[in-house]
Structures are given as C-alpha cells and as structure tokens.
Amino acid sequence: MNQAVQIQDGFEVLEEKMVIRLIVSGLIMHCHISGVGVNKMAAFYQNHQFDLEELINERVEEELWDENGVIHINADSICS
C-alpha cells in the first residue's frame, strides 16, 4: 500500500526508549527504538537519522506495526 509518510524531526524519550513521531495518511503514529542508552540517543539519532527514516518507511509500506499502531525497531538492526 502506498501511504504518505511524514517523519517529524527529532525524538522523545519514553520509558528509556527513543520515540520518533510520524504521520501516516493523516494519522499520528510512533516508532519506538530500543537498545540505545538514554545518554547515547542524541548521537545515535544524529548518526543514523536517515537509516531510521528509511527503515520506518519500509515498515509503513509493509504495515509492520503493533495493535496500537506503534512501529518497533531495535537499534541493533540499524548498526549491523
């Protein structure tokens, strides 16, 4: 399914997870990135922002989100 995806710049921290907000076809969704220490999140985001955006777009295209509309990514999948 071809869906319009807008990924907001920056991230928030929620329960020690990096959270990126995105809008998919007018709906606000979140992507939770686990496996990054809170004190390393800013550097991780800066170094991998475009990789994260590409992976988020792929997950949206494949409709890979949980029952709450949250996309889950482990940082190890970006760094490997």
PyMOL Python script that loads the backbone (N, CA, C, O; Angstrom):
from pymol import cmd

cmd.read_pdbstr("""\
ATOM      1  N   MET A   1       0.841  -1.170   0.000  1.00  0.00           N
ATOM      2  CA  MET A   1       0.000   0.000   0.000  1.00  0.00           C
ATOM      3  C   MET A   1       0.892   1.240   0.000  1.00  0.00           C
ATOM      4  O   MET A   1       1.816   1.326   0.808  1.00  0.00           O
ATOM      5  N   ASN A   2       0.641   2.178  -0.866  1.00  0.00           N
ATOM      6  CA  ASN A   2       1.412   3.403  -0.934  1.00  0.00           C
ATOM      7  C   ASN A   2       0.779   4.429  -0.008  1.00  0.00           C
ATOM      8  O   ASN A   2      -0.316   4.925  -0.274  1.00  0.00           O
ATOM      9  N   GLN A   3       1.472   4.747   1.083  1.00  0.00           N
ATOM     10  CA  GLN A   3       0.938   5.675   2.063  1.00  0.00           C
ATOM     11  C   GLN A   3       1.887   6.856   2.201  1.00  0.00           C
ATOM     12  O   GLN A   3       3.107   6.693   2.168  1.00  0.00           O
ATOM     13  N   ALA A   4       1.313   8.051   2.358  1.00  0.00           N
ATOM     14  CA  ALA A   4       2.128   9.241   2.581  1.00  0.00           C
ATOM     15  C   ALA A   4       2.663   9.209   4.006  1.00  0.00           C
ATOM     16  O   ALA A   4       1.894   9.074   4.959  1.00  0.00           O
ATOM     17  N   VAL A   5       3.983   9.333   4.153  1.00  0.00           N
ATOM     18  CA  VAL A   5       4.623   9.274   5.465  1.00  0.00           C
ATOM     19  C   VAL A   5       5.405  10.561   5.681  1.00  0.00           C
ATOM     20  O   VAL A   5       6.239  10.939   4.859  1.00  0.00           O
ATOM     21  N   GLN A   6       5.126  11.231   6.799  1.00  0.00           N
ATOM     22  CA  GLN A   6       5.897  12.398   7.214  1.00  0.00           C
ATOM     23  C   GLN A   6       6.531  12.059   8.552  1.00  0.00           C
ATOM     24  O   GLN A   6       5.830  11.784   9.526  1.00  0.00           O
ATOM     25  N   ILE A   7       7.852  12.078   8.600  1.00  0.00           N
ATOM     26  CA  ILE A   7       8.563  11.763   9.830  1.00  0.00           C
ATOM     27  C   ILE A   7       9.013  13.077  10.452  1.00  0.00           C
ATOM     28  O   ILE A   7       9.700  13.877   9.817  1.00  0.00           O
ATOM     29  N   GLN A   8       8.614  13.290  11.712  1.00  0.00           N
ATOM     30  CA  GLN A   8       8.972  14.513  12.414  1.00  0.00           C
ATOM     31  C   GLN A   8      10.452  14.502  12.772  1.00  0.00           C
ATOM     32  O   GLN A   8      11.005  13.446  13.082  1.00  0.00           O
ATOM     33  N   ASP A   9      11.093  15.650  12.734  1.00  0.00           N
ATOM     34  CA  ASP A   9      12.492  15.756  13.137  1.00  0.00           C
ATOM     35  C   ASP A   9      12.605  15.602  14.643  1.00  0.00           C
ATOM     36  O   ASP A   9      11.724  16.019  15.395  1.00  0.00           O
ATOM     37  N   GLY A  10      13.699  15.000  15.068  1.00  0.00           N
ATOM     38  CA  GLY A  10      13.959  14.845  16.493  1.00  0.00           C
ATOM     39  C   GLY A  10      13.283  13.614  17.063  1.00  0.00           C
ATOM     40  O   GLY A  10      12.659  12.830  16.348  1.00  0.00           O
ATOM     41  N   PHE A  11      13.426  13.467  18.383  1.00  0.00           N
ATOM     42  CA  PHE A  11      12.864  12.313  19.074  1.00  0.00           C
ATOM     43  C   PHE A  11      12.524  12.699  20.503  1.00  0.00           C
ATOM     44  O   PHE A  11      12.958  13.738  21.001  1.00  0.00           O
ATOM     45  N   GLU A  12      11.746  11.854  21.149  1.00  0.00           N
ATOM     46  CA  GLU A  12      11.424  11.991  22.568  1.00  0.00           C
ATOM     47  C   GLU A  12      11.905  10.735  23.269  1.00  0.00           C
ATOM     48  O   GLU A  12      12.189   9.726  22.623  1.00  0.00           O
ATOM     49  N   VAL A  13      11.996  10.795  24.592  1.00  0.00           N
ATOM     50  CA  VAL A  13      12.361   9.620  25.376  1.00  0.00           C
ATOM     51  C   VAL A  13      11.145   9.215  26.197  1.00  0.00           C
ATOM     52  O   VAL A  13      10.568  10.032  26.914  1.00  0.00           O
ATOM     53  N   LEU A  14      10.763   7.952  26.086  1.00  0.00           N
ATOM     54  CA  LEU A  14       9.626   7.416  26.826  1.00  0.00           C
ATOM     55  C   LEU A  14      10.023   6.054  27.368  1.00  0.00           C
ATOM     56  O   LEU A  14      10.309   5.132  26.605  1.00  0.00           O
ATOM     57  N   GLU A  15      10.038   5.932  28.680  1.00  0.00           N
ATOM     58  CA  GLU A  15      10.392   4.666  29.332  1.00  0.00           C
ATOM     59  C   GLU A  15      11.696   4.095  28.779  1.00  0.00           C
ATOM     60  O   GLU A  15      11.778   2.912  28.451  1.00  0.00           O
ATOM     61  N   GLU A  16      12.703   4.943  28.682  1.00  0.00           N
ATOM     62  CA  GLU A  16      14.044   4.581  28.222  1.00  0.00           C
ATOM     63  C   GLU A  16      14.087   4.081  26.779  1.00  0.00           C
ATOM     64  O   GLU A  16      15.011   3.368  26.389  1.00  0.00           O
ATOM     65  N   LYS A  17      13.077   4.460  25.989  1.00  0.00           N
ATOM     66  CA  LYS A  17      13.068   4.148  24.559  1.00  0.00           C
ATOM     67  C   LYS A  17      13.055   5.457  23.787  1.00  0.00           C
ATOM     68  O   LYS A  17      12.447   6.441  24.209  1.00  0.00           O
ATOM     69  N   MET A  18      13.733   5.451  22.659  1.00  0.00           N
ATOM     70  CA  MET A  18      13.686   6.586  21.753  1.00  0.00           C
ATOM     71  C   MET A  18      12.368   6.496  20.984  1.00  0.00           C
ATOM     72  O   MET A  18      12.017   5.436  20.464  1.00  0.00           O
ATOM     73  N   VAL A  19      11.647   7.603  20.915  1.00  0.00           N
ATOM     74  CA  VAL A  19      10.358   7.615  20.230  1.00  0.00           C
ATOM     75  C   VAL A  19      10.388   8.675  19.132  1.00  0.00           C
ATOM     76  O   VAL A  19      10.656   9.849  19.386  1.00  0.00           O
ATOM     77  N   ILE A  20      10.110   8.240  17.928  1.00  0.00           N
ATOM     78  CA  ILE A  20      10.024   9.146  16.785  1.00  0.00           C
ATOM     79  C   ILE A  20       8.561   9.220  16.370  1.00  0.00           C
ATOM     80  O   ILE A  20       7.889   8.199  16.223  1.00  0.00           O
ATOM     81  N   ARG A  21       8.086  10.431  16.187  1.00  0.00           N
ATOM     82  CA  ARG A  21       6.689  10.648  15.803  1.00  0.00           C
ATOM     83  C   ARG A  21       6.597  10.755  14.283  1.00  0.00           C
ATOM     84  O   ARG A  21       7.441  11.380  13.639  1.00  0.00           O
ATOM     85  N   LEU A  22       5.570  10.143  13.726  1.00  0.00           N
ATOM     86  CA  LEU A  22       5.358  10.218  12.291  1.00  0.00           C
ATOM     87  C   LEU A  22       3.874  10.344  11.997  1.00  0.00           C
ATOM     88  O   LEU A  22       3.026   9.993  12.818  1.00  0.00           O
ATOM     89  N   ILE A  23       3.583  10.845  10.824  1.00  0.00           N
ATOM     90  CA  ILE A  23       2.201  10.980  10.373  1.00  0.00           C
ATOM     91  C   ILE A  23       2.056  10.127   9.121  1.00  0.00           C
ATOM     92  O   ILE A  23       2.778  10.305   8.140  1.00  0.00           O
ATOM     93  N   VAL A  24       1.110   9.202   9.174  1.00  0.00           N
ATOM     94  CA  VAL A  24       0.860   8.289   8.058  1.00  0.00           C
ATOM     95  C   VAL A  24      -0.573   8.505   7.595  1.00  0.00           C
ATOM     96  O   VAL A  24      -1.524   8.208   8.317  1.00  0.00           O
ATOM     97  N   SER A  25      -0.712   9.023   6.392  1.00  0.00           N
ATOM     98  CA  SER A  25      -2.039   9.283   5.823  1.00  0.00           C
ATOM     99  C   SER A  25      -2.933  10.031   6.806  1.00  0.00           C
ATOM    100  O   SER A  25      -4.113   9.711   6.954  1.00  0.00           O
ATOM    101  N   GLY A  26      -2.361  11.032   7.479  1.00  0.00           N
ATOM    102  CA  GLY A  26      -3.125  11.868   8.401  1.00  0.00           C
ATOM    103  C   GLY A  26      -3.208  11.357   9.824  1.00  0.00           C
ATOM    104  O   GLY A  26      -3.710  12.070  10.694  1.00  0.00           O
ATOM    105  N   LEU A  27      -2.736  10.148  10.096  1.00  0.00           N
ATOM    106  CA  LEU A  27      -2.781   9.580  11.445  1.00  0.00           C
ATOM    107  C   LEU A  27      -1.421   9.704  12.117  1.00  0.00           C
ATOM    108  O   LEU A  27      -0.391   9.415  11.507  1.00  0.00           O
ATOM    109  N   ILE A  28      -1.419  10.137  13.387  1.00  0.00           N
ATOM    110  CA  ILE A  28      -0.173  10.226  14.143  1.00  0.00           C
ATOM    111  C   ILE A  28       0.190   8.842  14.652  1.00  0.00           C
ATOM    112  O   ILE A  28      -0.617   8.164  15.289  1.00  0.00           O
ATOM    113  N   MET A  29       1.416   8.436  14.361  1.00  0.00           N
ATOM    114  CA  MET A  29       1.927   7.143  14.817  1.00  0.00           C
ATOM    115  C   MET A  29       3.269   7.377  15.488  1.00  0.00           C
ATOM    116  O   MET A  29       3.843   8.462  15.397  1.00  0.00           O
ATOM    117  N   HIS A  30       3.763   6.343  16.163  1.00  0.00           N
ATOM    118  CA  HIS A  30       5.055   6.431  16.828  1.00  0.00           C
ATOM    119  C   HIS A  30       5.912   5.238  16.449  1.00  0.00           C
ATOM    120  O   HIS A  30       5.415   4.151  16.153  1.00  0.00           O
ATOM    121  N   CYS A  31       7.219   5.477  16.467  1.00  0.00           N
ATOM    122  CA  CYS A  31       8.188   4.412  16.279  1.00  0.00           C
ATOM    123  C   CYS A  31       9.051   4.369  17.529  1.00  0.00           C
ATOM    124  O   CYS A  31       9.675   5.366  17.890  1.00  0.00           O
ATOM    125  N   HIS A  32       9.090   3.219  18.189  1.00  0.00           N
ATOM    126  CA  HIS A  32       9.901   3.031  19.388  1.00  0.00           C
ATOM    127  C   HIS A  32      11.195   2.339  18.995  1.00  0.00           C
ATOM    128  O   HIS A  32      11.181   1.260  18.402  1.00  0.00           O
ATOM    129  N   ILE A  33      12.316   2.972  19.332  1.00  0.00           N
ATOM    130  CA  ILE A  33      13.620   2.377  19.066  1.00  0.00           C
ATOM    131  C   ILE A  33      14.218   1.957  20.397  1.00  0.00           C
ATOM    132  O   ILE A  33      14.449   2.788  21.274  1.00  0.00           O
ATOM    133  N   SER A  34      14.464   0.671  20.540  1.00  0.00           N
ATOM    134  CA  SER A  34      15.037   0.143  21.778  1.00  0.00           C
ATOM    135  C   SER A  34      16.491  -0.226  21.549  1.00  0.00           C
ATOM    136  O   SER A  34      16.953  -0.310  20.411  1.00  0.00           O
ATOM    137  N   GLY A  35      17.204  -0.444  22.642  1.00  0.00           N
ATOM    138  CA  GLY A  35      18.589  -0.888  22.543  1.00  0.00           C
ATOM    139  C   GLY A  35      19.605   0.237  22.497  1.00  0.00           C
ATOM    140  O   GLY A  35      20.775   0.005  22.193  1.00  0.00           O
ATOM    141  N   VAL A  36      19.166   1.464  22.800  1.00  0.00           N
ATOM    142  CA  VAL A  36      20.081   2.607  22.853  1.00  0.00           C
ATOM    143  C   VAL A  36      19.966   3.216  24.242  1.00  0.00           C
ATOM    144  O   VAL A  36      18.864   3.525  24.697  1.00  0.00           O
ATOM    145  N   GLY A  37      21.091   3.389  24.915  1.00  0.00           N
ATOM    146  CA  GLY A  37      21.073   4.030  26.226  1.00  0.00           C
ATOM    147  C   GLY A  37      20.627   5.475  26.109  1.00  0.00           C
ATOM    148  O   GLY A  37      20.920   6.144  25.118  1.00  0.00           O
ATOM    149  N   VAL A  38      19.919   5.957  27.121  1.00  0.00           N
ATOM    150  CA  VAL A  38      19.385   7.316  27.096  1.00  0.00           C
ATOM    151  C   VAL A  38      20.494   8.332  26.822  1.00  0.00           C
ATOM    152  O   VAL A  38      20.291   9.284  26.069  1.00  0.00           O
ATOM    153  N   ASN A  39      21.655   8.136  27.426  1.00  0.00           N
ATOM    154  CA  ASN A  39      22.743   9.097  27.253  1.00  0.00           C
ATOM    155  C   ASN A  39      23.397   9.022  25.868  1.00  0.00           C
ATOM    156  O   ASN A  39      24.217   9.878  25.535  1.00  0.00           O
ATOM    157  N   LYS A  40      23.055   8.031  25.069  1.00  0.00           N
ATOM    158  CA  LYS A  40      23.628   7.883  23.724  1.00  0.00           C
ATOM    159  C   LYS A  40      22.609   8.145  22.618  1.00  0.00           C
ATOM    160  O   LYS A  40      22.940   8.058  21.435  1.00  0.00           O
ATOM    161  N   MET A  41      21.371   8.466  22.997  1.00  0.00           N
ATOM    162  CA  MET A  41      20.314   8.617  21.996  1.00  0.00           C
ATOM    163  C   MET A  41      20.562   9.754  21.019  1.00  0.00           C
ATOM    164  O   MET A  41      20.338   9.596  19.819  1.00  0.00           O
ATOM    165  N   ALA A  42      21.018  10.896  21.513  1.00  0.00           N
ATOM    166  CA  ALA A  42      21.224  12.044  20.620  1.00  0.00           C
ATOM    167  C   ALA A  42      22.262  11.716  19.550  1.00  0.00           C
ATOM    168  O   ALA A  42      22.055  12.014  18.373  1.00  0.00           O
ATOM    169  N   ALA A  43      23.368  11.110  19.947  1.00  0.00           N
ATOM    170  CA  ALA A  43      24.410  10.748  18.982  1.00  0.00           C
ATOM    171  C   ALA A  43      23.908   9.671  18.022  1.00  0.00           C
ATOM    172  O   ALA A  43      24.183   9.728  16.823  1.00  0.00           O
ATOM    173  N   PHE A  44      23.175   8.694  18.547  1.00  0.00           N
ATOM    174  CA  PHE A  44      22.629   7.633  17.697  1.00  0.00           C
ATOM    175  C   PHE A  44      21.688   8.229  16.653  1.00  0.00           C
ATOM    176  O   PHE A  44      21.757   7.883  15.474  1.00  0.00           O
ATOM    177  N   TYR A  45      20.807   9.130  17.098  1.00  0.00           N
ATOM    178  CA  TYR A  45      19.863   9.758  16.171  1.00  0.00           C
ATOM    179  C   TYR A  45      20.608  10.544  15.096  1.00  0.00           C
ATOM    180  O   TYR A  45      20.292  10.443  13.911  1.00  0.00           O
ATOM    181  N   GLN A  46      21.592  11.320  15.516  1.00  0.00           N
ATOM    182  CA  GLN A  46      22.346  12.129  14.563  1.00  0.00           C
ATOM    183  C   GLN A  46      23.081  11.255  13.549  1.00  0.00           C
ATOM    184  O   GLN A  46      23.114  11.573  12.360  1.00  0.00           O
ATOM    185  N   ASN A  47      23.662  10.168  14.012  1.00  0.00           N
ATOM    186  CA  ASN A  47      24.436   9.290  13.131  1.00  0.00           C
ATOM    187  C   ASN A  47      23.574   8.405  12.231  1.00  0.00           C
ATOM    188  O   ASN A  47      24.023   7.986  11.164  1.00  0.00           O
ATOM    189  N   HIS A  48      22.339   8.119  12.653  1.00  0.00           N
ATOM    190  CA  HIS A  48      21.517   7.143  11.928  1.00  0.00           C
ATOM    191  C   HIS A  48      20.145   7.677  11.513  1.00  0.00           C
ATOM    192  O   HIS A  48      19.252   6.896  11.182  1.00  0.00           O
ATOM    193  N   GLN A  49      19.974   8.988  11.527  1.00  0.00           N
ATOM    194  CA  GLN A  49      18.662   9.567  11.223  1.00  0.00           C
ATOM    195  C   GLN A  49      18.112   9.069   9.888  1.00  0.00           C
ATOM    196  O   GLN A  49      16.950   8.672   9.810  1.00  0.00           O
ATOM    197  N   PHE A  50      18.920   9.086   8.855  1.00  0.00           N
ATOM    198  CA  PHE A  50      18.408   8.716   7.531  1.00  0.00           C
ATOM    199  C   PHE A  50      18.181   7.211   7.412  1.00  0.00           C
ATOM    200  O   PHE A  50      17.270   6.775   6.709  1.00  0.00           O
ATOM    201  N   ASP A  51      19.005   6.418   8.096  1.00  0.00           N
ATOM    202  CA  ASP A  51      18.767   4.969   8.143  1.00  0.00           C
ATOM    203  C   ASP A  51      17.452   4.677   8.855  1.00  0.00           C
ATOM    204  O   ASP A  51      16.676   3.829   8.417  1.00  0.00           O
ATOM    205  N   LEU A  52      17.206   5.386   9.959  1.00  0.00           N
ATOM    206  CA  LEU A  52      15.953   5.209  10.701  1.00  0.00           C
ATOM    207  C   LEU A  52      14.760   5.577   9.828  1.00  0.00           C
ATOM    208  O   LEU A  52      13.772   4.844   9.781  1.00  0.00           O
ATOM    209  N   GLU A  53      14.850   6.704   9.140  1.00  0.00           N
ATOM    210  CA  GLU A  53      13.741   7.139   8.292  1.00  0.00           C
ATOM    211  C   GLU A  53      13.464   6.133   7.180  1.00  0.00           C
ATOM    212  O   GLU A  53      12.307   5.856   6.864  1.00  0.00           O
ATOM    213  N   GLU A  54      14.510   5.594   6.595  1.00  0.00           N
ATOM    214  CA  GLU A  54      14.337   4.587   5.542  1.00  0.00           C
ATOM    215  C   GLU A  54      13.674   3.326   6.093  1.00  0.00           C
ATOM    216  O   GLU A  54      12.768   2.771   5.470  1.00  0.00           O
ATOM    217  N   LEU A  55      14.127   2.880   7.256  1.00  0.00           N
ATOM    218  CA  LEU A  55      13.553   1.683   7.872  1.00  0.00           C
ATOM    219  C   LEU A  55      12.103   1.914   8.289  1.00  0.00           C
ATOM    220  O   LEU A  55      11.262   1.029   8.129  1.00  0.00           O
ATOM    221  N   ILE A  56      11.810   3.094   8.820  1.00  0.00           N
ATOM    222  CA  ILE A  56      10.429   3.428   9.192  1.00  0.00           C
ATOM    223  C   ILE A  56       9.543   3.405   7.951  1.00  0.00           C
ATOM    224  O   ILE A  56       8.446   2.846   7.987  1.00  0.00           O
ATOM    225  N   ASN A  57      10.002   4.003   6.861  1.00  0.00           N
ATOM    226  CA  ASN A  57       9.219   3.989   5.618  1.00  0.00           C
ATOM    227  C   ASN A  57       8.961   2.566   5.137  1.00  0.00           C
ATOM    228  O   ASN A  57       7.858   2.253   4.688  1.00  0.00           O
ATOM    229  N   GLU A  58       9.971   1.703   5.228  1.00  0.00           N
ATOM    230  CA  GLU A  58       9.789   0.300   4.838  1.00  0.00           C
ATOM    231  C   GLU A  58       8.748  -0.378   5.715  1.00  0.00           C
ATOM    232  O   GLU A  58       7.897  -1.115   5.216  1.00  0.00           O
ATOM    233  N   ARG A  59       8.811  -0.133   7.017  1.00  0.00           N
ATOM    234  CA  ARG A  59       7.849  -0.760   7.939  1.00  0.00           C
ATOM    235  C   ARG A  59       6.431  -0.273   7.657  1.00  0.00           C
ATOM    236  O   ARG A  59       5.479  -1.049   7.740  1.00  0.00           O
ATOM    237  N   VAL A  60       6.289   1.000   7.326  1.00  0.00           N
ATOM    238  CA  VAL A  60       4.958   1.527   6.995  1.00  0.00           C
ATOM    239  C   VAL A  60       4.453   0.882   5.709  1.00  0.00           C
ATOM    240  O   VAL A  60       3.300   0.457   5.644  1.00  0.00           O
ATOM    241  N   GLU A  61       5.297   0.804   4.694  1.00  0.00           N
ATOM    242  CA  GLU A  61       4.896   0.184   3.426  1.00  0.00           C
ATOM    243  C   GLU A  61       4.433  -1.254   3.630  1.00  0.00           C
ATOM    244  O   GLU A  61       3.497  -1.711   2.974  1.00  0.00           O
ATOM    245  N   GLU A  62       5.097  -1.968   4.549  1.00  0.00           N
ATOM    246  CA  GLU A  62       4.753  -3.368   4.820  1.00  0.00           C
ATOM    247  C   GLU A  62       3.724  -3.513   5.942  1.00  0.00           C
ATOM    248  O   GLU A  62       3.366  -4.623   6.335  1.00  0.00           O
ATOM    249  N   GLU A  63       3.251  -2.358   6.453  1.00  0.00           N
ATOM    250  CA  GLU A  63       2.267  -2.320   7.541  1.00  0.00           C
ATOM    251  C   GLU A  63       2.726  -3.132   8.748  1.00  0.00           C
ATOM    252  O   GLU A  63       1.950  -3.888   9.332  1.00  0.00           O
ATOM    253  N   LEU A  64       3.988  -2.968   9.112  1.00  0.00           N
ATOM    254  CA  LEU A  64       4.564  -3.693  10.242  1.00  0.00           C
ATOM    255  C   LEU A  64       4.528  -2.830  11.497  1.00  0.00           C
ATOM    256  O   LEU A  64       5.524  -2.213  11.875  1.00  0.00           O
ATOM    257  N   TRP A  65       3.361  -2.800  12.136  1.00  0.00           N
ATOM    258  CA  TRP A  65       3.201  -2.111  13.408  1.00  0.00           C
ATOM    259  C   TRP A  65       2.334  -2.963  14.304  1.00  0.00           C
ATOM    260  O   TRP A  65       1.648  -3.871  13.834  1.00  0.00           O
ATOM    261  N   ASP A  66       2.360  -2.673  15.604  1.00  0.00           N
ATOM    262  CA  ASP A  66       1.584  -3.489  16.537  1.00  0.00           C
ATOM    263  C   ASP A  66       0.123  -3.045  16.575  1.00  0.00           C
ATOM    264  O   ASP A  66      -0.284  -2.152  15.832  1.00  0.00           O
ATOM    265  N   GLU A  67      -0.658  -3.676  17.447  1.00  0.00           N
ATOM    266  CA  GLU A  67      -2.094  -3.392  17.516  1.00  0.00           C
ATOM    267  C   GLU A  67      -2.396  -1.968  17.960  1.00  0.00           C
ATOM    268  O   GLU A  67      -3.519  -1.491  17.792  1.00  0.00           O
ATOM    269  N   ASN A  68      -1.399  -1.281  18.531  1.00  0.00           N
ATOM    270  CA  ASN A  68      -1.570   0.115  18.939  1.00  0.00           C
ATOM    271  C   ASN A  68      -1.035   1.091  17.894  1.00  0.00           C
ATOM    272  O   ASN A  68      -1.021   2.302  18.120  1.00  0.00           O
ATOM    273  N   GLY A  69      -0.603   0.573  16.773  1.00  0.00           N
ATOM    274  CA  GLY A  69      -0.075   1.425  15.717  1.00  0.00           C
ATOM    275  C   GLY A  69       1.354   1.878  15.952  1.00  0.00           C
ATOM    276  O   GLY A  69       1.790   2.876  15.379  1.00  0.00           O
ATOM    277  N   VAL A  70       2.090   1.154  16.791  1.00  0.00           N
ATOM    278  CA  VAL A  70       3.477   1.511  17.104  1.00  0.00           C
ATOM    279  C   VAL A  70       4.425   0.617  16.312  1.00  0.00           C
ATOM    280  O   VAL A  70       4.283  -0.606  16.298  1.00  0.00           O
ATOM    281  N   ILE A  71       5.382   1.244  15.660  1.00  0.00           N
ATOM    282  CA  ILE A  71       6.434   0.517  14.954  1.00  0.00           C
ATOM    283  C   ILE A  71       7.563   0.288  15.944  1.00  0.00           C
ATOM    284  O   ILE A  71       7.943   1.206  16.671  1.00  0.00           O
ATOM    285  N   HIS A  72       8.102  -0.918  15.984  1.00  0.00           N
ATOM    286  CA  HIS A  72       9.192  -1.244  16.908  1.00  0.00           C
ATOM    287  C   HIS A  72      10.452  -1.565  16.114  1.00  0.00           C
ATOM    288  O   HIS A  72      10.436  -2.382  15.193  1.00  0.00           O
ATOM    289  N   ILE A  73      11.548  -0.902  16.493  1.00  0.00           N
ATOM    290  CA  ILE A  73      12.843  -1.145  15.857  1.00  0.00           C
ATOM    291  C   ILE A  73      13.878  -1.316  16.958  1.00  0.00           C
ATOM    292  O   ILE A  73      13.903  -0.550  17.921  1.00  0.00           O
ATOM    293  N   ASN A  74      14.726  -2.319  16.813  1.00  0.00           N
ATOM    294  CA  ASN A  74      15.844  -2.483  17.730  1.00  0.00           C
ATOM    295  C   ASN A  74      17.063  -1.827  17.094  1.00  0.00           C
ATOM    296  O   ASN A  74      17.336  -2.017  15.909  1.00  0.00           O
ATOM    297  N   ALA A  75      17.785  -1.060  17.885  1.00  0.00           N
ATOM    298  CA  ALA A  75      18.949  -0.333  17.372  1.00  0.00           C
ATOM    299  C   ALA A  75      19.966  -1.263  16.730  1.00  0.00           C
ATOM    300  O   ALA A  75      20.681  -0.859  15.813  1.00  0.00           O
ATOM    301  N   ASP A  76      20.039  -2.495  17.196  1.00  0.00           N
ATOM    302  CA  ASP A  76      20.986  -3.454  16.621  1.00  0.00           C
ATOM    303  C   ASP A  76      20.721  -3.699  15.140  1.00  0.00           C
ATOM    304  O   ASP A  76      21.650  -3.995  14.389  1.00  0.00           O
ATOM    305  N   SER A  77      19.464  -3.580  14.711  1.00  0.00           N
ATOM    306  CA  SER A  77      19.145  -3.800  13.299  1.00  0.00           C
ATOM    307  C   SER A  77      19.663  -2.659  12.423  1.00  0.00           C
ATOM    308  O   SER A  77      19.815  -2.831  11.214  1.00  0.00           O
ATOM    309  N   ILE A  78      19.932  -1.514  13.011  1.00  0.00           N
ATOM    310  CA  ILE A  78      20.483  -0.373  12.276  1.00  0.00           C
ATOM    311  C   ILE A  78      22.005  -0.479  12.208  1.00  0.00           C
ATOM    312  O   ILE A  78      22.612  -0.192  11.176  1.00  0.00           O
ATOM    313  N   CYS A  79      22.607  -0.889  13.309  1.00  0.00           N
ATOM    314  CA  CYS A  79      24.074  -0.900  13.430  1.00  0.00           C
ATOM    315  C   CYS A  79      24.721  -2.133  12.829  1.00  0.00           C
ATOM    316  O   CYS A  79      25.941  -2.164  12.665  1.00  0.00           O
ATOM    317  N   SER A  80      23.941  -3.147  12.497  1.00  0.00           N
ATOM    318  CA  SER A  80      24.554  -4.390  12.000  1.00  0.00           C
ATOM    319  C   SER A  80      24.802  -4.365  10.518  1.00  0.00           C
ATOM    320  O   SER A  80      25.311  -5.338   9.960  1.00  0.00           O
TER     321      SER A  80
END
""", "prot")
cmd.dss("prot")
cmd.show_as("cartoon", "prot")
cmd.util.cbc("prot")
cmd.orient("prot")
